[in-house]
Amino acid sequence: MNRKILNIVVNGESHQVLIEPHWTLLQVLRNEIGMMGTKENCLEAECGVCTVLLDGKAINSCILLAGQVEGCSITTIEGIGDPEHLHPLQEAFIECGAVQCGYCIPGMILTAKSFLDENPGCRPSRDEIREAIAGTLCRCTGYRKIIDAVATAADRIALSGAKQ
Amino acid sequence: MSFDLHRPATVTEAVDLAQRFAPTARYVAGGTDTVIQINRKKIDPAHLIDVACLPGMSEITETADAFALGALTKYRSIETHPAFRGNLRVLLEAASVVGGHQVRNIATIGGNIVNASPAADFVPPLLALDASLDITGPKGRRSVALRDFIVGPGRTNLSPVEIVTSIRFAKLPARSATAFLKEGRRRAMEISVVCVAACLTLEASTSRCASVRLAIGAASPKAFRPQQAEGFLIGKPAGKESFAEAGRLAAEASSPISDVRASAGYRRGLVAVMVERALTTCLQRIREQNQ
């Protein structure tokens, strides 16, 4: 096969991966780099479980060709916090009971992070949060608590930003 | 499914590659349509030419009397750009109903135009702004009005080796406003059942319509401007009665299909109502600007 070297930075770490031209970023993240927090489902950018951050912005990794992200920086759910140092969004999701089966949660948290990072210190309304996560489906339908969690995290991030 | 992915550094290099590998080559930008089409086996290119990282094609440029949008501009950039919160709000409103944030962060407006889907949400606003496209190909550059560019469902007058590089439109005169309305079966992540863009300018000292441009998506083989409805409104008092008549004329000019999303009759009904509402929204916005 016509394999090519792909250089990408995933969660701050540089990787060199030998890829085939038709591999998606999702395939590379899961199968080659082992970031299993990024989930696979619809493969058509409808459901959002494959969401990762590409240079800080949420995108669907299931329909992005890996060869198109040469030299880019990717953040997966593994890259935004760890059990000892949770991201405010992760803390809020736990506190608000926003996780049911959990399959959509990596995508949900990264979608929310991308949105909150666009306007540092913003406190979005519930409608704005709903709109921001519209591309990420929770088939447990736990949206109310997910919105609670994003609003809680946004408040805390805004407060800590104001103190600094 | 097997293809080579090429990553040219310049538009010229991209066009050269497309010529070399025609007819099995295809350009890809954000990939939100192309990759799905490949996965569904609707297309099977042997060579994909990645134009997403071509330099200088993602900028939104404002001059004294016009705007130029790079063809690689992302929907989210349109949505968050301060220039489109005033009388060009039609662009923000259309950009913000395409897919979810993940798609809007990477999908390009040029891709939406060249796909030429009858339901493309970003085409009616640009038609209502009378936009034109800058195109580069093997023979150099050319410009074409968007209304002449899309010729049918999925069909444009772009040759397979040409690239749309930017989209240009003039700023609006004083006492103008725009609006975009979309109807789907749900509020997000939806393909339009009908969408309508309107651009209204009032006469200087009266509330009569000086200029009207309407564009309707998903109600014909291609998004269209209902010229009779537009012509009818010129010189008429802006208000419910004339807007309703314009809606009726626009519905008459539409030729919708029945499909899984809606019947033709329902779509035609929507066109009438949505044209009236879009014009009413424009009128409200003009009044708010002048307060």
Contacts between the chains, C-beta under 8 A, distances in Angstrom:
chain1	res1	chain2	res2	distance
A	2	B	4	6.2
A	4	B	5	7.8
A	21	B	2	7.6
A	21	B	3	5.7
A	21	B	4	5.8
A	21	B	5	4.3
A	21	B	48	7.4
A	22	B	1	5.4
A	22	B	2	6.6
A	22	B	3	6.4
A	22	B	38	7.6
A	24	B	35	7.3
A	43	B	39	6.5
A	44	B	36	5.3
A	44	B	39	7.5
A	45	B	32	5.8
A	45	B	36	7.2
A	45	B	99	6.9
A	45	B	100	8.0
A	45	B	102	6.7
A	45	B	103	5.6
A	46	B	189	6.8
A	48	B	100	6.4
A	48	B	102	6.1
A	51	B	102	5.5
A	54	B	105	7.6
A	54	B	106	7.2
A	57	B	76	7.5
A	57	B	105	4.3
A	57	B	106	7.7
A	58	B	101	5.6
A	58	B	102	4.9
A	58	B	105	5.9
A	59	B	102	5.2
A	59	B	105	5.3
A	59	B	106	4.8
A	60	B	32	7.6
A	60	B	102	4.6
A	60	B	103	6.8
A	60	B	106	7.9
A	63	B	31	5.9
A	63	B	32	6.1
A	63	B	35	4.2
A	63	B	36	5.9
A	63	B	39	7.6
A	64	B	31	5.8
A	64	B	35	7.3
A	64	B	106	7.0
A	65	B	5	6.3
A	65	B	28	7.3
A	65	B	31	6.0
A	65	B	35	6.3
A	65	B	48	7.5
A	65	B	50	7.7
A	67	B	5	4.3
A	67	B	7	7.3
A	67	B	50	7.2
A	68	B	5	7.4
A	68	B	7	7.8
A	68	B	28	7.6
A	68	B	31	6.7
A	68	B	50	5.4
A	68	B	52	5.9
A	68	B	53	7.8
A	70	B	7	7.1
A	111	B	100	7.7
A	111	B	101	6.2
A	111	B	102	6.7
A	114	B	101	6.6
A	114	B	105	7.2
A	115	B	101	6.3
A	118	B	80	6.9
A	131	B	96	7.9
A	131	B	188	6.8
A	132	B	101	5.9
A	133	B	100	7.9
A	133	B	101	7.9
A	134	B	100	5.0
A	134	B	101	7.6
A	134	B	187	7.9
A	134	B	188	3.5
A	134	B	189	5.7
A	135	B	99	6.2
A	135	B	100	1.5
A	135	B	101	5.5
A	135	B	102	4.8
A	135	B	103	6.4
A	135	B	188	7.6
A	135	B	189	6.2
A	136	B	100	6.8
A	136	B	102	7.6
